[in-house]
Amino acid sequence: MHRICLTLPTNRACADTISAMRAEARYAADHFGVEAHLLILDSSDEQDFAEHADAAGRPTGTPRVIVHHLGEAQQRSLLRRLISAADVPKPDLLLDLMLPSGVSYGACTNRAFLFAAALGCDSVHRRDSDSTYQTLDGEPVFPVHHELMSLGKRALDAVDGVSGTRLDPAHAQRTVSLVGASFVGELSVDISEIQRLDPAVYRDVVGLWAPREWPDEAKDQLVAEAFTGAGTEPFTGDHSVVGPVDPMRVDMCNISFHRDVYESVPLPPATDTIGSDYFLMHLVHDAGLPGVLHNRHIVNYYTGERRTDAGFMAYQLRLVKFFLSMLYFNSVYDRLAAAGDALLDGELRLRADTVVEFVRDSSWLDREENEERLRTIDRSYRKLGDRYAEFAGLLAARGDRLLNEAQQDMEDFALLIQAWGPLIRVSTEAGIHEH
C-alpha cells in the first residue's frame, strides 16, 4: 500500500492542530486509499507533551492511519542509532545538526525526512503548529487533496487532475516532485509593527533579503511581496496548476515533497534562522522538476509567545540570521539556476555532489556584504527606538559571533549533505522501532 508521512514538528502547545491533522490523515486514507503515517516530532514541555500525547493517542478509526508521537529522547535515540549504522564522519556533530538544542526549522524537517524513509513512505507532507485549515461550507479544506492528486506522478499524467498547466513539454516525463500552496492571514514573519512604525525602515530592512547588487526596482518588488503569502482572501473553490513552482508562492506550513527530493538532499540545519527550511523549493524549481501550485492555503496566526519581550528578542535574532544567511544562499541559488538540468543525473534524480560543491564554495565568500547588513539593521532599529533600539544594542555586542555562525552554518550544511545518502540508506533498511 502507498504510504505517506504527514508531519508536524512542534515545540509549543498545539493539541487542536494535532486533532485537525488526524482528520487530514483520515481524509487521505479514506479518499486516496493510502496508509497515512502522522508523525509528530515534539520538543514541547512536559505539560504540553502530555496534552499532545492524549490528542495523538485517541483511536483513529482506521488501520490506515498510524500516529507516531516522538519526544526528543526518542528522536535522539533513533538518530544516534541511524548515525552510528551509517558510519559517517563526525557522528557527534551530525547528531547536533539533526537535533540541536536551539530552534532549527531545517533540522526538525530533516528528522521528518529521515524518519519518513524509515517508515517506508513515498512522500512527506509538512504542516506547522501555528496554523490551521480554512473551511468551506463548514468543512475543513485539506491541502493533502491536491498533494495526493499529483505528487509522484509523471507531470504528463498529472495534467488531468489540475485546473491548468504551465508545463514545459521537455519536462512532461519528469516526476511531480513538489505540491504546495501558501497561507492567508498574518505575515509569516512578525514584522508588521515595523511596517506600521516606519515604512522606509521596513523597506531598508526587508530589502536585505536581496543581493546587494540588485537594482532598487527589483528590491522594491521583493519587499512588496515578502512574507505576505496569498494575502487574506478566503478559499471559495479549487484551482491548481502543474509546472514550475515559484518558491515565493509556497510556504513550508503547506508543502509536500516526493521522496526522490528529500532522500537526495536535506535542508540547511542552521539554528535560530527563519527561512532555513526553504532550500528545497529553490532546488526543485531550478532543476526543472515539475510541481503543482494550488490554492488550499493554510491560515497563519501568531502565538502569544511572540508578543512577549523574550519572544520578540528571539524572533528578531532569527530574522537577522536569515538576512545574514542570504549572502550565502543568494550565491548558491544563482548557481543552481545557472546549472539547470545539470542538477539531475541520468535517472532525473538530484545530484547531491553538485549541490554540496555550490554550498561549500559559498562559505568562502567575503563577509563585507554581511557587515553592511548588520550596520543597516543597527541604524534602522535605533531609528525605531524602544525595544528595537534595545535589540540593536544586543546585536552590536554579538555581531562578530553572528557573522561566524552564518559562515559555519554553510560548512555544516555541506557536511550534512555529504552524510545524507548513507543516513537515508540505513534509515530505509532499519525502519522505526519506537519502544
N, C-alpha and C positions, 0 to 999 in steps of 0.2 A: 504494500500500500504506500502511496505517495505520502511522505512525511514533511511537515513544515514546522518551523520554530517561530512562534510568536513570542517576542521577548520584551521584558520590562526591567531595565536597570533602575534601581531607586535607592535613595538614602534618606527618604522622608516619608511621613505618613501618607498612605495612598490606598487604603483598603477599598475605597469606591472605584478607583482605577482598576484594581485587580479584578473586582467583580465585573466591571464593564468589559475587560479583556477576556474574561472567561466566556462572556456572551459572544464576543467576536470569534473566539476559538470554536465555540459550539456552532456558530454560523458557518465557519469554514468547513467543519466536519459534515454538517447537515447538507450544505448546498454544493460542496465540491468533492465529497467523499474522501477527504484527506484524513490522515492521522495528525492531529494538531497538538504539538507539544508547547504548552505555555510555560516559558522559562522566566522565573522571577529571580533576579540577582540582587539580593537585598543586603544593603550596608547600613540599614537604619538602626536606631537604638532599640533596646530590649523591649520597651513597651510597644513601639510601633511594629517591631518584628512579630510580636505575639498577635497583634491585630491582623497583620498580613497573613500569618500562618492560619488564622481562623478563616479568613476570606478564601485563601488558596485551598484549604483542606476540605471544603464542602463538596459533596458529591457532584460530579459533572453531568451525570445523567446519560453518559455515553462512554463506552470504552475507547472511542476515537478521540477523546480529549484527555490528555495526560498532563497534569500540573507538576512542575518541579519548582520548589521554593528553596533556594540555596542561600544560606547566610555566608558571611565572609570566611568563617572557619572551614565550611565545606568546600567553598570555592578554592581556598588556598590549598587544601589537601589535594583536591583534584589537579590543580595546576602543578603542584610540586611533583605529583606522580607522573604527569604528562611530560613535564620538562625533563625530569630525570630519564624517562624512557627515550626521549628524543635525542639525548646525548649531544646537546648543543653547547657552544662556548658560553661562558659567563652565566651559568644557570641561576645564581642568586640575583644577579641584575635583571635577568629576564622575568623572574618571579615578581620583582618590584615593579617592572614595567607593566606586567599583566594585572597586578593587584597592588597599586601604590597606596600609601597612606593618605595622600591628598585626593581631591576630586579630579577625575580624568574621564572626559566624555569618550575619548577614543578607547581607553583601556577597558571600560565597562562593556563597550560594544565588542571589542576583541574577545573578551571572555565569552560573550554570547556566540560569536562565530565559532570559537574553538569547541564549546560545549555542543553547539548545533551539529558540528561534524561528528562528535562522539555519539550523538543521538541518531545519526544517520539521516539527518534532514537535508532536503534539497534546496531550502531557501530560509532566509531569516527575515522576519517582519518586525521592525522595531517601533515601539511607542514610548512615550515619556510619562512620568508621574505627575507633571504639572500641565496636563492637557486632558481633554475629554472629547467625546464624539458629538458631532452635530446630529440633529434629528430631523426627520421629515414625516409628517403625519403621525407624530408620536413615537416613531420607531428610530432607533439609532442607525446612523449611516456609517457602515463599516468599510474602511479602506481595503480590507482583505478581499473584498469582492473583486475589485479591479486587479489587485495583485495576483490572485489565482486565475483570473481570466487569461492572463498573458504571460506571466513570469515563467521562464524556462522553455517557452515555445519558440520555434523559428519565427522571426519577425513576420515573414510572409504569411504564416498560419495565424498570427495574432490579429491580422488586419480585420477579419470578420467580427472580432469581439470588441472593436473600438469605434468611436464616432468618426474619426478622421485619421489621416496619415500624412506624415512629412518624411516618410521613409525613403532613404537613398536606395535606389534599386540595387546598387552594388552591395548593400548590407542586408538584403532580403533573406539570405540564408543564415544570417547570424542569429544567435540566441538573444531573446529579450532578457536583459541582464539586470535591469532596474525598473521598478514600478513605484511611483511615488506621487505625492501631492504636497501641499504646504499646510498652512494654518490660517485661521482667521482669529481676530481678537487683538490682544495687546501685542506690542512689538516683541519679537523673540529675544531681544536684548533690552534690559531695563534701563534705557537711556532717554525715555521720552521727557523726563524732567529737564534734561539739558536742552532739548529742543524748545521747551517752553521758556526756559530762562534766557537763552541767547541763541537764536538760530544760526548766527555767524560762527559761534563757538562750536555748535553741533556740526556744522559743515566742516570746520577745520579738523575736528576730532574724528568723525566718521570717515573723512577723506583719507585718513591714514591707512585705511584698508588697501587703497590703491597703490601701485608702484609710483614712486616719486616722479618719474618722467612722463606720466600720463598728462594730457592736456586738461585744462580746467573743465572743459565741457564734459569730458568723459568722467572726471571725478564727480561733477555735479550730478550726472545721471546715476552714478553708483550710490551717492548719498541719498538721492530721492527714493531709490528702490531698497536701500539697505534695511534689513531686519523687519520689513513690513509684511512679508508673507503674501497671502492672497487678499489682504485688505480686511473688510468687515462684512461683505455681502454674504448672506446665509445661503446654504445649499437649497436648490429648488429642483434639480434634476441632473442626471449623469451626463458627463462629457469626458471623453478620453481620446488621446492622440498617440499613435505609435511613431517613433522616430528618435532623433537625438533629443535628450532631455537636458535643458539648460540647468546647471547647478543652482542658479539663482531662483529657480521656480519650485524647488523641493526643499523639504526640511527633514531633519533626522528624527523628528517625532512621528513621521508619517512616510515611512520608506521601507522598501523590501529589496533584497539583493538575491540573485541566484548564486548557488554555491560556487560556480566557476569563478566568480569575482572574489568573494571573501576567503575562499580557500587558496587563492593565489597571492593576495596582497592584504596585509592588515591595515588598520588605521593608526595614525600617529598616537603614541601613548602619552603625550605631554600632559602634565598636571596643571590644574588651575588655569586652563586656557580654553575659552569658548571657541567653538568652531573647529576644534582639533579633530572632530569626527566627520568632517565633510570631504575628506580627501578622495574617497572612492567615487563620489559623484563626478568629480573632475576627471578621474582616471577613466571611468566608463565612457563619459562623453568624448574625451579626446581620442580614445582608442577606436571610436566608431562602433561601439557596441550599442544596439538599439535599446530603447526603453519605452515606457508608457507613462505619460503625464496625465493625471486625472484630476477631478475636482471634488473628491470626497475629503475636503480639508478638515483637519482636526482643530478644535478650539483650544487656543493657548491662553493660559491665565497665570498670574503671579501668586506664589505662595507668600504667606505672611513673613517668612524669614527674610526675604529680600528687603523688606521695609524697615528692618532693624538696623541700627548703626553698624553692628558687626557684619550683618548680611550685605549692607551697602559696600563696606570696605572690601570684603571678599570678592564681591561681584565686579567692582571696579578693577581690582587686580587681575581678574580673569580677562577682562576686556583689554587691559593694557598688554597682557601677554599675547592676546590674539593679534593685536596690531604689530607687535614685535615678531611674531611668527610669520607674518606676511612678507617680510623681507625674503625669507627662505622659500615659502610656498609660492609666491608670485614667480620666482625664478623657476621652480620645479614645474609649475603649471605652464609656463611659456615653453619649456622643453617638451612637456607632454603633448601640447598642441602641435608643436613642430614635428614630433615623431609620428603621430597619427597611427597608421596601420602597423608601423614598426613596433608598436607596443604589444602586438599579438604574435603568437607563434603560428606554426603551420596548422595547428588544430584550433586556431582562433581563441586561444586562452592567453591571459595576460602574462607578459614576460616580466617576472619579478626582478630578474637580473638587470634589465634596463631601468626599471623604476628605482632600484636601490642605487644605481650609478648616479641618477639625477639628484636623489636625496643627499647622498654623501657629498657630491660636488657642491651643493648649495651651502653646506656647513662651513665652507671656506670663504664665503662672501664677506666683503668689507662691512664692518658694523656701523660705518658713519651714518648711513641712512637711518638705522635704528636709534642712534644717538640723537638725531634730529627729531625722530618721532617722540622720544622722551621729552625733549625740550618743548615741543609743541603741546604735549599733554600738560606739562608743568605750567606753561604760560596760560593755557586755556582754562585749566581748573582753578588756578589762582584768581583769574578774572571772575569766575563764577562765585567764589567766596564760600563761606560757611564750611560744610563738611567736604566739599570738593577741594577747597584750599587745604584743609587738614589732610586729605588724601595725598595732595601734591607734596606735602611735607614728608609723608611716609615714603612716597615714591622716590623722592630725591635721595633719601638715605639708602634705598635698595637698588638704585639704577644699575650699577655695575653688576650686581648679582643677577638682576633680571636679564641683562644682555648676555651674560654667560649661560643662564638657563635656556634662553631661546636657542642659542647655538647648540648646546648639549642635547636639547630635545631632538634636533635633527640627527645627530650622531646616534642617539638611542633608537630613533625610528629606523635608521639604516640597519642597525644590529637586529632589530626585531623582524624586519623584512627578510633578512638572511636566515633567521631561525624559523620562519613561519612555515615553510614547506615541511620540514621534519616534524614540527609540532602538529600540523594538520594530519600528517600521515599516522602518527601514533594515536592521535585522538580518534581517528576513523577506525583504527584497529582495536583500541582499548575499550571504547564505549564509556558510559557513565554508570558508576555504582555509588549511589547517594548515601547508603547507610553502611 
